[in-house]
Amino acid sequence: MKEEVVNSYKVGDRIDGYEAIAGLAYEEICLEANEEVSLVLSFMIGDDVDAMQKEASKVNDKHFLSLKEENRQYWEKELSSLQFDFARDEYNGWLKWTTLQPILRRIYGNSFMPHHDYGRGGRGWRDLWQDLLALILMNPSNVKAMLLNHFKGVRIDGSNATIIGDEPGEFLADRNNIARVWMDHGSWPLLTVKLYLDQSGDLDILFEEVPYFKDQFTHYTKKVQKDYQAKDCMLKTSDDLDYEGSIFEHLLVQNLVPYYNVGEHNNIRLEDADWNDGLDMAHKRGESVAFTSFYGQNLITLSTFLKRLREKGLHQVSVFEELGLLLEDVDQEHVAEKQAMLNQYFGSVEDCVSGKKRVYDTLVLENILYKKGFALLNQVRKNEWLEDGEDAWFNGYYDDHGKALDDVKKKDMTLTGQVFSIMSNAATNEQVEEVIKSADKYLYSDKVGGYRLNTDFKEVKTNMGRLFGFAYGHKENGAMFSHMAVMYANALYKRGYAKAGFKVLDAIYKQSIDIEVSKMYPGIPEYFDPRGRGMYPYLTGSASWLILTLVTEVFGVKGDLGTPVFEPKLLRQQFDDLGQATITTLVNGQLMKVVYDNKDKLDYGSYEVGTVLVDGVKQVLSRTKFGVKLQQEITGKTIDISLVAKKENDERGLL
């Protein structure tokens, strides 16, 4: 017989050193066979006890059911703009919860949860841009205004404020005025802007003008102006006027400064950390090879924007005069020359800018940016590739002793170093295939839901970061970190390796729904600990990345500066018994059902898009690498896409 638990505490008792929790007790009820009982609980918070009791008296079964229905309708509306219909109903249900996570994070912030062990609530710089990925796909109505506000946090030296204020567009340097530079911060805004442009075609946003953030920190926050008097945290001209620059100009600053901010191996300096906050102890000689790839791809993306703008008749763009220093030709291999150029730029803008503009021909600027971006990708492809017998992968970092973190001979491997080299196209197809084999061999574990962030380095590397002080398998030291794992899947899908990408996502899903082990509500956690338990479901930005990957890569519903593109990478087992897979999502700003019809049950790599029908009307299309692009805007409710056998069998993606 179960022993009765007696509460020894009474109202007024005081216990120090423990979290407070309230408990409710009821008189015992004995239920006979087939009997049932229901309890309606109402929780209220307020200062006026009498008013609360009056309100509580209104709560009855009818009132409760009315509120419950109102709540249900609200959340159904929130989730109506994105619905997945795969072969597995349980998987579709899990995705409904995962789709909800970015919404909850915007409400609650990314930390300060009862089960969370660091942070003071709110969102940081990276979170602003990651969360918008899901919002662009699900509810883009206010995205443009949010994008414009977010860019107000960029400094003219390429760094940014890291604390988000209470009001839109309000930023602070950091808590206690201690500034840090996460070297990856400048890379994320362009990724988000590109998704927005592809979905909307709104190229005009690139020329909207917003101010720059200004405080006492200059030279990538390495210099402090002690006599600086804060006015309104806005950059001024030499005439003490507010300076505003285009969104395109802000993106140039964020991605050009890192190009010059390189270490001795010609990769971008790690600074205080990158995406992995735990890599925070290599301030002097640390380098992030991973984000060297990312920034390289970003510069090429910016050059592509200019090409498309030129095709639309725009032949000139203007930027602030001082930025011309970073657009000069420089010897890519000459580290000291690049660093000197950057210091010259920092000195020219530390107090203010002149306010004068310089006009560039779009073709000239396009070539400048492409050359710099290609140089970064080539640096990684040629100089950071490691091989030893059957094993090969990319080095991801350099520590504060100037030594490569990844070591193929010691079998020390990081996932991050592989993700961005693949996603950015720094990796060749042959290199991608080698990475997949090595990651499966050294990083994959069924017990923790898939691919770990790194192998066990078996040392506390104080010349690299505090993460190596964590027990292996916890947090950033070798856990299955969902965010990077999902980005790995995204990168694989982008390159056409659908089966390898599916393996990543399926492992996370299976771990998450194994409730006895994961001990979490449906959804995706920040990471799984060594016992397989899901940790911090609200902290992670991986839910946004999962949604992005499923919509734009797995279902392949995406845009090209507003033109609809369909590049499905669905596997045979993801179609239902009728050979169909369906997604309801926004296409050209309209909510539409997209149905892929694979009646011959072909696997990815064996099919191609046959015809595209919009409400029964056949569409004109052109072929892309993985699918088709429509030649006109579309309106309607249903898009039916037939998948037919490829004329020439292509084995790419079948690994």
N, C-alpha and C positions, 0 to 999 in steps of 0.2 A: 504494500500500500504506500502511495506517495506521501511523504512527510509534509505536513502543513507548514508553510512559511509564515512566520509571525513577524510583523513589522514592529521593530523596537523603537522607532522614532516617532516623535509627536511634533505638532506645530510649535515652532519657536526654538527647536533644537538647532544648534550650530555645529557644523562639521567643517574643518578647514582642510584645504589641500586636495579636494576632489571636485569633479564636475557635478553640478546639480542636475537632478532628474526627478521629475514628478511621476508618481504612480497613482493609479486609481484602483480602488477595491470595491467590490460589490458583494451583496449578500449571496450566499450560495444558492444555486438553482439546480434542481435535479430534473433532467429531461427524461421523459419516458420515450419508448421507441416511437419513431416517426414524428416526435415533437420537435419544434424549432423555436429559437428566440433570436431577435435582432436588437442591436443596440445602436442608437443614433447619438453620436458624440459631436458636440459643438465647442470649438476652441476659440476664445476671444482674447484680444489684448487691448487694453485701454487704461485710462487714468480715472474714469468715472465709474465706480462700481455700480451705482444705482442705474445709470444708463445702460450698462452692460447687462444687468439682470433683467431690465425691461426688454432689451433686445432678445435676450435668451428665451424669454417667455413666449416669443413668437415662433420659436422653433418647434415644429411638430412634424409628423410624418409627411404631410402634404407639402409643407414648406421645404423640408429636406429634399424630397424628391424633385421639387421644382428647381432648387439650386443645383442638384446633381445633374439634371437634364441640361440646364444652362451651361454648366461646366463641360459636359460632354460635347455639346454643340460647338462651344468655343474651340476646343482642342481639335475637333474634327475639321473645322474650318482652317485652323493653323496648318494642319498636315495635308490638306486636300490638294495642294499644289505639287505634291511629289508622292507618288505611290508606285511601289514595285510589285510586279506579279511574276515571280519566278516559279519553278516547278514545285518548290518546297514551301508549304504554307507556314511552317514554323519559322523559316528564314525570313519570309515576308513580314511576319509579326515582329521578329527581332529588329528588322530594319525600321519598322514604324517607331520603335522606342529609340533607336539610334538617331533617327531623323529629328526626334524631339530634343536630343541633347544640346545642340547648338542654341536652341531657343532658351532652354533652361540656363545655359551659361551666360547668355546675354542678360537674363533676369538676375541671377545670383552672383555673377562674377566667377572667377576661376579659382578662388581659394576662400579661406576663412570658413570652410565647411566644418561641421563638428568632428568629422573623421580625418581632417586634413592637418598636417603637422608643420606647415610653414606658410608664410604669406599673411597679408592683412586685408585680403579681399580685393574687389575690383578687378580690373584687367590691365595688362601691360601692353606695350607697343605691339609685340608680335601677335597678341590675341586679337587686337583690332582688325588686323588684315586677315587672319585665319578664319575668324568667325564670319566675315563678310562672304567667304566662298560659298557657304551654304545659303546665306541670305540672297545672294545674287541668283541662285538657282531656284529658290523657293518663294521669295517675296521681295522683288527688286525695286519696289515703288519708291523707297526712300534711300536707296543705295547711293545715288549720285551725291546727294547732300552730305551723306556720311563720309564718302570718299574725300570730298572737298574739305570737310572739317578735319579729317585725319591728317591730311598733308600739312596742316598748320603746325604740326609738331616736329617738322624737319628743320634742322639747323643748316646754315649755309656751308658748314664744314663737312656735311654729309652724315653727321651723327643725328641723334634725335632725342627729344624728351622721352623719358621712360615711364613716367607716372601720368595717368590719365585723370584729368580733373572731373568735377561733377557735371560741368556744363559741356555741350558739344564744342569741340575745338579748344578746350582748356587743357593745358599741359604744364607739367612741372619737370625740373631736371631729374630729381630722384629724392627719395626720402633722406632727410637730414642734409640735403644739398651735397650728397656724395654722388658724383656722376660716374657712370660706367659706360663702356662701349661694348655692346654685343655686336660683333662684327657682321653677323647675319642680318641685323635689323633692316639695313638698306635694301636687302634683296626682295623682301616679301611684298611691298606695295606694288611693284610692277607686275608680279604674278597675279595679284587681285585685280589690278586695272585691266590687264589683258583679258581675264575672264569676263569682266564687265563689258569691255569693247566687243569681244567675240559674241557675247549674248545679245548686246543691244545695237552695235554698229554706231554708237554715239562717239564719233571721233572728236566732236567739238569739245568734249571734256578735257582733252589734252591741252587746250588753249584757254581754259578757265584759269583766272589768276587768284592766288591766295598768298598770304604773307609767309615768312619764315619765322621759326621760333628763335628767340634770342635771349640768352642769359649771360652769366659771367664766364661760362666755359667756352673756350675756343680750341683750335688745333686738335680736333677730334677729342675734345675734353681734356687734353693733356696740359693745357695752359689755363690759368685762372686770372681774370681781370679783377684784381682786388678792389679797385676803385669804381667798379661798374655799378651804376645806379639803375635798378630795375624800374622800368616805366610801365610798359604794357606787354613785355615779353615778345615784342615784334622787332624784326630787323629794320634798321633805318638806312637811309641814303646819307651821303656826306652833307646834304642840306637838311638833315634831321627830319626827313619825310618818311612815312611808312613805305617800305618797299614790298611790292608784290610781284611774283613771277608765275609763269604758267605751270600747270601740272607736269607738262613735258619737261620743263626746266628743272623742276624738283626731282624728277626721275633721273635726269642726267647727272645731277649733283650726287644723288645717292649711289649711283653705279659707276661713276667715273672716279670718285675719290678712292674707293677700294682698289681700283686698277693700279693706282700709283702707290698704295699703302702696302708694299710687299716686304717680305723678309728675305733672308739670305738665299733661300732656295727658289725665290721668285714666285712664291705663292702669297696670297693675301694674308696679312698678319692676323693672328687669332685675337689680339687685344685682350679683353677681359673674359671672353668666352664667345662661343657662337650659339647655334641652336641648343647644343648640349651645355646647359648652365654649369654643369659640374666640371667642365674643362676651363677652370678659372685661375690656374697657377702657372701659366706660361706667358706672362706679360711681355717678356723681353724678346725671346726668340721663337715663340710659338707661331705656327702658321696653320691655317685651315685650308687644306687641299680641297676638301669637300665643297666649301663655298666659293673657292676659286672657280670651280666648274659652274656653280649657280650664277655668279656675277658675269662670267663669260657668256653664258646663254642669254642673260638679261641684256647685255650690250648688243648682241645680235638681234634680239627682239626689238629693241629700240630702233635699230637700223631698218628692220622690216616695217615698222610703223612709218618711217620716213618714205620708204619705197611706195607704200600704199597711198600715203598722202600726196606724193608726187603724181601717182597715177590718177588721182582725183583733181589734179590741177594746181596743187600747192607747191611752189618752187622755192620758197624762202621761209625760214623761221628765225626768230630773234631770241637771244639769251642775254643775260647780264654780262657786261664787258669782261669782268674778271674771270668768268668761266672759260674764256678762250685759252687760258694757260693750260687747262686740262684737255684741250682739244688739239694741242700741238702734237706733231709727230715726235716720237721718242723711241729710242732703242729698246725694244721689248726685253732684250737679254741683259740690259744694263740696270741693275737694281739701284745703285747709288744715284744714277741720273733720274730715275723715276721718283725716288724719295726726295731729291732736291727740288724737283718740279712741284711736288706736293707741298713741301714746306713754303715754297714761294707763293703758292696759291693761298695757303692758310694765312700767311702774313698779309696778303692783299685784302682779305675779307674779315680780319679778326675784329675790327671796330665797326665797320659799316661797308656798304658797297657804294660805288659812284652813282648808281642809278642810270648810267648810260647803257644802251643796248647795242649788241653787235649782231648783224644779220649774216646768216649762213645760207648758202645754196643747199637745198635738201639732198641733192645727189652727193655733194662734197661731204656733208655731215654724215650721210648714210655710210659712205665708204670709210670714214674715220672710225665710226663706232663698230662697224663690222670687223675691221682690221684688229682693233683692240680686243673685241670679244673672241675672235678666232685665235688670237695669240694666247689668251688665257686657257681656252679649251685644249689647244695644242700643247701647252705647258704640262697639263695634267696627263693627256693621252701619251705623250712621249716620255716624260721624266718621272712620273709617279706610278708607273705600272711595275708590279713586282711579280717575279716568276721564280719557281723552284720546282723542278720536276713536273709532276702532274698538277700542282697547285699554282694559282695565279689570281691576283686581285689588285686593287688600287690602294696605295697608302692614303690615309685620310687626314693625317696631322703631323706636325713636328712639335716636339716638346721644347722646354726652355733650355735644353742643352743642344738644341739644333739637330736632334736625332729623330728619325722617322718613328712614329708610333706603331704603325702596322709593320709586321715583320713576317714575311712568308716562310722563312726558314724556322723561326720559332713558333709559327702557326698562331701569331697574334694578329687578330683581324677585327676591324670595326665595320659595322653595317653602314654607318653614315657616309664613310668614304666611298662606298659603292653606289649608294642611292643617287647622289647628285651627279656623279660621273655618268651614270646611265641616263638619268632624266634630262641632262643638259646636252646629250649627244657628244660629250667628250669621249665616251667609250665607243669603240667600234663594235660591230655585231659579234665579231670573234671574241672580243674582250667581255662583252655582256655574257656570252655563253660560258666563259671561264669563271666569271663571278658567280653565276647561278650555281655551278657545280661546287665551288668553294664554300659559298654561303650555306648550301644544303649540308655540306660535310662538317663545317665547323661552328655554325651559328644556329642551326635548326634544332628545336627540341619540342616533341609532342607534349611534354609535361608542362610546359609553360606557354603554350599557345602559339608556337612558331619561332620566329627569328629573333635571337637575342641581339642587343645593341653591340656587344663585343664578346670576345672570348675572355677567359680568365687570365689576366696578365700576372697574377700571383705576386703582386708587389704594390705597395702604396706609393704611387708615382707623384710625389710632391712637386715634381718638375712639370707636371701636366695638369692636375686638377684634383679637387677634393673628392670627386666621384670615386677615385681609387681607394678612398678611405671607407667607402660603403662596403658592406659584406657583398661578396659576389652573388649576383642574381637579384639584388635589390636596387630599385630606382635606376639611375643612369649607368650603374656598373653591371652590365650583363643581364638586365631584365629584358623581357619581351616588351619593349616600349612601343605601344600601339601606334603612336604618331609616326615614328620613323618606319615601322613595319608597313603601315598603310602607304606611306610615301614610296617605299620600296615596291609595293604592288603597283602603284600608280606609274612609276618609272618603267617597270617591266611591261605593263600594258601599252604604254606610249610607244615603246620600241617594238611592239608586236608579239611579245612573249606571254601570251594569254594564259597558258597552262601554268607557267611559273607564277604569274600574278595571282591566279585563282588559288593556288596552294597557300599563298600568304594570307589572303582574306578568309579562306575556309578554315584555316587553323585558328584564327582569332575567334571566328564565330563559334566553332565547336567548343573552344575553351570557355567562352562567355556563357553559353547555355548549359554548361555542366554545373548546375547550381550547387551541388554538393561540394564541388571543389572550388569554383570561382566565388561562391558566397556573395553574389551581387545581383542586383536587379538587371533585367534585360538591358543591353546596351554595350558600350565599349569603354573599358577603363583606361586610365593613363598607362598602367603596366600591370603585368601579372608577376607576383612574387615567386620565390623558389618553390612554394607549395602549390602554386597555380591559382592563388587568390587574386581577384581583380581589385586594384587599388585606385582610388580617386576618380570616380566616373565623371565628375563635373569639371575637373581640372583640364582634361585633355582637349586639344584641338583636333584630335584624330577623327572625331565624328564628322566634322566638316570635310576632312580629306576623304573619308570613306564615301560620303555622299557624292563628292566631286568625282571620285574614281568610278563609282557605279554608274553615274549619269553620263559622264563624258567619255569614259573609256570602255567599260563593260557593255553598256547599251550603246555607247558611241554617239549619243545625242549631244551635239555641240554646235558652235557657231564659228564662222570665220568673218570677224568684223561685221556681224549681223546677218550673214548668209548662212542658212541652215546646212549642216553637215551631218551625215549619218555614217559612222564607222564602227559597226558592231563587232565586238570581240567576245561574243557569248560562246560558251562551250556546249557541246551536245547535251550534257546532263542538266543544263540550266533551262532547257525548253520543257514545256509540259507534254502530256501524252499526245496532244494534237500537233506538237511541233511548234508551239508558240511561246514567246516571251514578251511581256507587255510592261510598259512604263507610262505613267501619266505625269507629264512634266510641262514646263513652259517652253514653247518653241516660238520664236519671233514675238515674245511677250504674251502669247496666248496659251491657255491651258489646253493641251492636246493629248490624246491617247496615241502612243506609238506602238504598233504591233509588228513584231518581226515574225514572219511565217517561214518556218524551216521544215516543210512537210516531208522532205526526204531525210530528216534527222542527220544532217551533215555536221561534222565537227568544225571548230574554228581552224582556219587554214585551208579548208576544203571548199568553203563557200565564198560567194561574193554577192553584193547587192544586185538583184535583177531589176525589178521595177519599184517605183515609189508612187503610191496613189494617195492623194489627199481628198478625203470624202469621195472616193471613187474616181477622181480625175487624175490621169497619168501626168507625171511631172517631167520636165526637161532637166537633165542632170549631166554632170561631168564627173569623171573618175578622179579619185584621190588615191593616195598610197594604200589606205586601208578601207576605203568605202566610196561614198559619192558626195558631191556638193550640188545642191539645187541651184538652178540658174535664176530663180525669182523668189520674191517674198511669198509666203503662203498664209492662207487663212482657212480655217476649218476646225473640225473637232477630232477627226481620226486620221492618222497616217498609217497606211498599210504598206509594209516593206517586205518584198519577197526575197528570200535567200536561195540562190541557185548554185549548182556545182561550178567551180572555177574551170575555165577553159584550160589553164595550165596550172597543175598542182604546185602549190608553193608551200614548202615545209616550214617556213619561218613561223615562229610562234607556237610550234607543237612540242617544244621542250617541256 
